[in-house]
Amino acid sequence: MKKILWLLAIFFMISPANAEENLTPQKLAEQQAKTIYENCEQKIPLVNENNVIMGNIADVERVRKIKNCIKDNILKQVQDYLRPDEVDNFAKNIEADEIARFNLYKSLYFCSENSDEFECKNQYKNDTSLGKLMLEHRLQKDMYNLLIDVLEAKNGGFNF
């Protein structure tokens, strides 16, 4: 009986030490992405603006900077994972994807049937708009999800 308790005690002491090793590539990627996101977020100061309009402009800029920090980290990660001749292609595809997603969300947020032509064609350029802040948050979230996918692939999650 003492031997069984002794073995159980050793098992429980070793298990937490190997917890990271037991993570699936997806869970490990999620943890790594969270750390990268938090580092990006810490680099960009919080908005401290009393004026609502100026605060919204600063919020939009902050979200955009965090998204760009995430994108920079994605490009660093793929350099260690992708073949060298594919890294440039991947970077070009990220740019094209960003433009396409921007246009999709622009349509969703600014071009509903209740909006007028000016709002659809021009309002998305206005950083004072809450719709613009929503658009930037959505683009940031998409970039974060791509970061998770890149890290998962790098961690061996996409081995077929």
N, C-alpha and C positions, 0 to 999 in steps of 0.2 A: 504494500500500500504506500509506503514511504517513497519507493522508487517511482510509482506513478505520479505522486504529487510533485516529486522532484523534477520529473520529465515535463510535467505541465507547467511548472514554474519557469523552467528554462525556455520552453516553447513561447510563453507569453512575454518573456524578456527579449527574445530574439525577434518576434513578430513586428513590434513597432520600428525596430531598426531597419528592417527590410521592407517597410511599408511602401516606400517610393519605388522599390524594385517590383512590387506586386501590382502597381498601377497599370491599367491598360494604356496603350498609346494615346487614346482619346482623353482619358482622365489626366494623364501627365501633360498633354498638350494644353488642356484647359487650365491647369495650375500654372504652367509656364506663361501662357497668354495673360492670365490675370496679373502675374508679376510684371510682365512687360507693360501692360496697361497702367498699372499703378505707378511704375517708374515714369512713364510718359506723363501721367497726370500730375505727378509731383514736380516735374520740370517746368510745367506751365502754371504760373501763379493763378490762384482763384481770383475771380472778378470781385472787386470791391468798389462798386460804383453806386452812388445814391440816385443818380438820374436814371430813370427807367429806360429811356431810349438809348442812352450811352451804355447802360448795363447790358442791354440786349445785343448791341453791336459787339461789345467785349465778349459776351457769352458765345456768340457765333464764331468769333475769331479764336477763342480758346478751344472750342470743340473742333474746329478745323485744324488747329495746331496739334491737338492730340491725335486726330486721325492721321495727319502727316507723319507724326512720330511712329505710330503703329505701322504705317506703310514703310517707313525707313527700316524698321525692325524686320518686317517681312522680307524686304530685299536683302538684308544681311543674312537671314536664315536660309533663303533659297540658294545663296552663293555656296553654302556648305552642303547643300542637298542636290541641287540640279546640276546637270552637265554644264560645263562652262558655255557651250554654244547655245544653251537654252535660257540662260539667265537674262540676256537682253530681250529675248522674245517674251519672257514672263513679265518683265518690267513694262514693256509696251502694252501687253494685254491688261495689266493692272490699270494703266492710264486709260485705255479704251473702255474698260469696265467702269471706271469712275465716271467717265463722261456719260456713258449710257445710263448708269444708275442715277446720276444727277438729273438727266432729262426725264427719266421715269418718275422720280419723286417730285420733280418740278411740276409735271403734269398733274400728278395726284393731289399735290398740296395747293396749287395755284390756278388750275384750269378746270375746275368743276363746272357743271352747267349753271351754277349760281354765280360764277365769277364773270366779270366783264373782260373784254379783250385786253385792256390795259393791264389788269391784274395778271392775266395769263402770260402776256408778252414781256412785262417789265417788273412786276412786283417781286419776283423771285430774286432780283438783283439787289433788293433793299435789305441790308443787314439789320434794320430796325424791326423787320417783320417777324412775328412769332412763327409764321410758316417757314421762314428761312432757318430759324433755329431748329425747328422740327426736321427740316430737310438735312441739315448738317449732322444732327444726332443720328439720323437714319443711315447716312453715309458712313459715319464713324462706326456704327454697330456692324454694318456690312464688312468694313475693313477688319474689325476685330474678329468676326467669324472667319474671314479668310486667314487671319493669323493663326487661329486654332487649327484650320485645315492644313496649313503649311507645317506647323509644329507636329501635328499628328503624322503627316507623311514623313517628316524628318525622323520621328521617333519610331518609325517602322510600322505605322498603322495602316499603310496602303500597300503592303507587300502582298502580291497575288500569287 
